[in-house]
Amino acid sequence: MRAFSLIVAAGLALAPLSAHAVDAKAAEKVLKDNDCGKCHAVARDKEGPAYKKVAEKYKGKPDGVQKLVAHMSSEPMVEVDGKKEKHKKTQGDDAALKNLAEWILSR
C-alpha cells in the first residue's frame, strides 16, 4: 500500500509538468510556415537574434512568455543592418504562439 501511495504522489507531482509540455513539432511548423528561419536560427545570430539568445534574456521571468507572444503578434520596429524596419507579424492562433514562445524559452 505504501508503494502505491508513493506512485500516486509522484504522478500527481509530475502532472503539472506534463500539462505544460512544449509541442516541438507544432512550434517548428509555425516557424516554417512564417519563414522565421530567414532571419533567426537556434544557436547563431542571423539578421535577427538566435533563439538561444532570446531564451537567455527571457527564461525564468514571469512575463517572458507573454512578452514573446506580444512581440510575435504585433509588428514592432526592429533594427536590421543598422536600419529600422517592422518585424513581420507571426501568423498563428494564441495557443500556437504561446507554444512557440515556450519552445523558444526551452532552447
Buried (B, 14 or more C-beta within 10 A) or exposed (E): EEEEEEEEEEEEEEEEEEEEEBBEEBBBBBBEEBEBEEBBBEEEEEEBBBBBBBBEEBEEEEEBBEBBBEBBBEEEEBEEEEEEEEBBEBEBEEEBBBBBBBBBBEB
